[in-house]
Amino acid sequence: MKYSSNVIAAISLLSISFATSRFLDKKSNTDSSVFVSKKSFDALSTKLSSKTILEIADSICQEAGVPFELVYEIGKNESNWTYVKNTNGGSDFGDLQVIDQTYWYWYNRLDLKGGKTRKNYLKVGIYYLKYLHNKYGSWEKTRFAYGRGHWRECNTWTPLERKFMRKIDFSKYDAS
């Protein structure tokens, strides 16, 4: 039994090493033959992916005409800028937590390629925000609609929704 546990652990570590080396090849164009210790890899990976994904988001925001600072705050609120699946049973995914139905609609509308990639999720989320802002004319209404699917008057918000909306100072984005 001890032997099979060790074999399973070794196979798991090899799988993780392979996956992370492929990730580094794609994200940082480094030579995959260079050995990186786990501690160095974790520090390097976090630094590279965080900087890179925010630069990508900023570039898409500039292209779409959406305030990067707002998108940054939404990403902090939705996923803390980790490319994750919703753990509450929803189909939300990515840094901006886009649901599948919205993702595929905008993926096709924007003529994206490559399937469910981190960059595609960002592009979909940011262009969806732009669409909602064009529809509602306010970043506050846009943010609520983005998170809840439609606009409701603030007197109908739940305590969780009020807490969720207070995390962003919309006066920085919406003129009085």
Secondary structure as UniProt FT lines:
FT   HELIX           2..28
FT   TURN            32..33
FT   HELIX           38..64
FT   HELIX           68..78
FT   TURN            94..97
FT   HELIX           100..109
FT   TURN            110..111
FT   HELIX           118..136
FT   HELIX           139..148
FT   HELIX           154..156
FT   HELIX           159..166
FT   HELIX           170..172
//
